[in-house]
Amino acid sequence: MSSSAKFIPDDLDRRIIAHLRADGRASLSKLADALGVARGTVQNRLDRLVDTGTLLGFTIRVRDDYEDLSVRAVMMIEITGKSTTQVIQKLRGMVEIQTLHTTNGNWDLVADIRTSSLSEFDRVLRQVRMIEGVLNSETSLLLSTV
């Protein structure tokens, strides 16, 4: 495979990824049994998924209410002109922004924000709104997971 060619996962790769999303700690044997393939096949596929950058790493997921004192919100951001790259760089530097997504429609970016308190949340809102190139924003607090 050429180093410049983009790896495209096949059906087995996608099934492995789906199982790992549900249980990131699943053993090779457990994955092989669930998928009906040899353990070595799963190992080779995982190695390839990691080597090609398809899988960026393995992590844990924490219950949304694990940190009872955290304030979570989603912020939609409108950017002026051609300042998207500069705004994204500044937003990525803010530790309170967990994830940042480009989007279509009225808003240019969507930010997942997490802070330890409402006063910290207020500070983050002001900081985002002061970034040169941010024209408008709308923020919704996440109250509970249902």
N, C-alpha and C positions, 0 to 999 in steps of 0.2 A: 504494500500500500504506500502510495506517495505521501510524503510528510505534509504536502500542501492540500491533499484531498481531505474533505470532511468525512469523518466516519459517520455512517448512518446505521443505527441499531436495527437489528431485525426483530422478528416476533419473539424469539427466545430471549434476546437481550431486554426487550421491553417487559417481558414477564418476570425476569430476574429483578429488574428495577422495581416493578410493582410489588413484588414480595419483600424487597428490602425497605420500601417505603412503609409497609405495614409492620415489619419487624427487622430493623437494622442490625439486630444481633443474631439473626438466624445463621446457623452453622451451614457449612457447605453441604453436609449430608442432608440436613433438613431441606435446604433449597433443592437439592438434587431429587429427593423423594417427592417433593411437592410439584416439581416440574417434569418428572418422569425422564430425567437424563442422568448420565453418570456424574459422579462427584468431580472428576477431572474436567468434564465439560464446563461445569459451573465455574471451577477455578480458572480455566482458560478464558472464559467469557468475562469474568470479573477483572482479570488481569488486563484484558484488552479494553474494557470499559474505563478502567483507571488510566491506562497508558495513553489512550486517545483523548483523555480529558472529558469524556462523557460523564463519568462519575468524578466529582470534584473532591469527594471525601465522605466520611461516615460520621454521623453526629447523633446526638440525642434530641428528642423532642420532649419538652416539658409542658405539663398541663397548663392551660391558660391562666388558671387561678392559683398556680403554685406560689406566686408572689402576690399575696393579698394587698400589699401596700403599693403596687405599681399602678400607674395611670397609663392607659393605652388609648391611642387615637389614630385615626386615618386622616391625613391631610392631602387635599387635592390642591395642586399648585399650577398657576398660569404664569408663563414666562414671556417676557417681551422679546421681540425680534430674534436675533441669532445668538442669544446669550445662554442657550441650553447647556452647553458644555461647561461653562464657568459656574453656572448655578449648581449643576450636578456635582462638580468637584467640591464646592463649598458644603453642600448637603451631606456628601459622603464623609466629610470630616467631622460631622456631628455624631457623637456616640449614641445619642438618644434616638437616632433614626435607625431602626432595625433593618428595614428594607426600603428600597427606592425603585419605583417602576416608571417607565415611560408608558404613555397611554394615548389614546385618540379621543376626539370629542372636544368638549370645552376646556378640559384640563390637560396640561402637558405632562405632569408628573403626579404620582401618588406615593406618599411617604407613610410608612408604618412607624409610629412614634411610641416610645415607652419611656416614662420618667418615674421617679420615685415619689413625687408629690405633685399636687396641683400648682404650687408655686414654681416648681421646676418646669412643669408643663407650660405655664405662662411665659417663663423665660425663653423656652424653646420656640414658642409661637412668635414672640417678638424678634428673636434672633433670625428665624427663617424669613419673616416679613421684611427685615432690614437688608437682606441680601440684594445686591444690585442685580437687576434683571427679573426679580420676582414682582409680577404685576398684581396678582390677586391670589387669594387662597381661601379655602373653605375646609373647616376641620370638624370632624365628628368624634366625640368620645365613645369608646367601646365600653358599654356598661356591663354586659354579661354574655357568656357564651351559651348558646341554647342548642 
